[in-house]
């Protein structure tokens, strides 16, 4: 630990270390610049993360989503852990909640709706280019329904290497 380093120097070292590990860290580099400007504007030049500075950084701003605020909090937690690893005192921000996402309301199909869906898939017109379109589409839909998979899971490389 070198006492002559500023928060800017240690912050850039943090970014460089993560990039050396193969992470892009471009957005985090921009975020580090914003954090350092905030720290320096409030008189924090030493590589020390005080609770007041971290709380100020993690405060939700007007017109900001909770997801963005959580991203900033995650970034500052990573930086705090880095400072601690180097021997600097740092407050590690702790959140108790999680990001509230839009709630997805699933639709439960009735037997009649499923029957109509499968029938319409089977009745798809075949062409010279796609002679088995109806039976293939129906088979895919029935497979998805009976297994509970979603299309992304079925067609991902994890299931068909």
C-alpha positions in Angstrom: 0.0 0.0 0.0 1.5 3.3 -1.0 0.2 6.4 0.9 1.1 8.7 -2.0 -1.5 7.3 -4.3 -4.8 9.2 -4.8 -8.2 7.7 -5.2 -7.9 8.4 -8.9 -4.7 6.4 -9.1 -6.0 3.4 -7.2 -9.3 3.6 -9.2 -7.4 3.4 -12.5 -5.3 0.5 -11.1 -8.6 -1.3 -10.3 -9.8 -0.8 -13.8 -6.5 -1.9 -15.3 -6.4 -5.0 -13.2 -9.9 -6.1 -14.3 -9.0 -5.4 -17.9 -5.8 -7.4 -17.6 -8.0 -10.3 -16.3 -9.8 -10.2 -19.7 -12.9 -8.1 -18.7 -13.8 -5.3 -21.0 -14.7 -3.0 -18.1 -15.3 0.0 -20.5 -18.5 1.1 -18.8 -16.9 0.6 -15.4 -14.0 2.8 -16.5 -16.5 5.5 -17.3 -18.3 4.9 -14.0 -14.9 5.1 -12.1 -14.2 8.5 -13.7 -17.7 9.7 -12.5 -17.0 8.3 -9.0 -13.6 9.9 -8.8 -15.0 13.3 -9.9 -17.7 13.0 -7.2 -15.1 11.9 -4.6 -12.7 14.8 -5.5 -15.5 17.3 -5.5 -16.5 16.3 -2.0 -12.9 16.5 -0.7 -12.0 12.8 -0.8 -8.6 12.5 -2.5 -7.1 9.6 -0.5 -7.9 6.0 -1.5 -10.3 5.6 1.4 -14.0 4.8 1.0 -16.0 6.4 3.8 -19.6 5.5 4.4 -20.8 9.1 3.6 -19.1 9.0 0.2 -20.4 5.5 -0.6 -23.9 6.4 0.5 -23.8 9.6 -1.6 -22.7 7.6 -4.6 -25.4 4.9 -4.1 -28.2 7.4 -3.6 -31.0 7.0 -6.2 -31.1 10.0 -8.5 -34.2 11.5 -10.1 -35.4 9.6 -13.2 -33.1 6.7 -12.4 -34.2 3.0 -12.5 -33.6 0.8 -9.5 -31.6 -1.4 -11.8 -29.1 1.4 -12.6 -28.7 2.2 -9.0 -28.0 -1.4 -8.2 -25.4 -1.5 -10.9 -23.6 1.5 -9.3 -23.9 -0.2 -5.9 -22.4 -3.4 -7.3 -19.6 -1.4 -8.9 -18.7 0.4 -5.6 -18.8 -2.9 -3.7 -16.3 -4.4 -6.1 -14.0 -1.3 -5.7 -14.4 -1.4 -1.9 -13.3 -5.1 -1.8 -10.3 -4.2 -4.0 -9.3 -1.4 -1.7 -9.6 -3.7 1.3 -7.5 -6.3 -0.4 -4.8 -3.7 -0.9 -5.0 -2.7 2.8 -6.9 0.6 2.5 -9.9 1.2 4.7 -13.2 1.0 2.8 -16.9 0.8 3.6 -18.6 -2.0 1.7 -22.1 -1.0 0.7 -24.7 -3.5 1.6 -28.2 -3.6 0.0 -31.0 -5.6 1.6 -33.4 -5.5 -1.3 -33.2 -6.7 -4.8 -34.1 -5.1 -8.1 -37.8 -5.0 -8.7 -38.4 -6.1 -12.2 -41.6 -5.9 -14.2 -43.8 -8.8 -13.1 -44.5 -11.3 -15.9 -48.1 -12.5 -15.8 -48.1 -15.9 -17.5 -51.1 -17.0 -19.4 -52.4 -20.5 -18.6 -54.0 -22.0 -21.7 -57.2 -23.9 -21.4 -57.6 -27.3 -23.0 -59.7 -25.7 -25.8 -57.0 -23.1 -26.5 -54.3 -25.7 -26.6 -56.4 -27.8 -28.9 -56.9 -24.9 -31.3 -53.2 -24.0 -31.2 -52.1 -27.6 -32.1 -54.9 -27.9 -34.8 -53.8 -24.6 -36.4 -50.2 -25.7 -36.4 -51.1 -29.0 -38.1 -53.2 -27.3 -40.7 -50.4 -25.1 -41.9 -50.1 -25.3 -45.6 -47.2 -27.3 -47.0 -45.1 -26.1 -49.9 -42.5 -27.7 -52.1 -39.8 -26.0 -50.1 -41.4 -27.0 -46.7 -43.3 -30.2 -47.3 -43.6 -31.1 -43.5 -44.3 -27.6 -42.2 -47.5 -28.5 -40.4 -46.4 -31.7 -38.7 -43.0 -30.2 -37.7 -44.5 -27.1 -36.2 -47.1 -29.2 -34.4 -44.4 -31.5 -33.1 -42.3 -28.6 -31.9 -45.2 -27.0 -30.1 -46.3 -30.3 -28.5 -42.7 -31.0 -27.4 -42.4 -27.5 -25.8 -45.7 -27.9 -24.1 -45.0 -31.4 -22.7 -41.5 -30.7 -21.5 -42.0 -27.3 -20.1 -39.1 -25.9 -22.0 -39.2 -22.5 -23.7 -37.9 -22.1 -27.2 -34.6 -20.6 -26.1 -33.8 -23.6 -24.0 -34.6 -26.1 -26.8 -32.5 -24.3 -29.5 -29.6 -23.4 -27.3 -26.2 -25.1 -27.7 -26.5 -26.6 -24.3 -29.1 -29.0 -25.5 -27.8 -29.7 -29.0 -24.0 -29.4 -29.0 
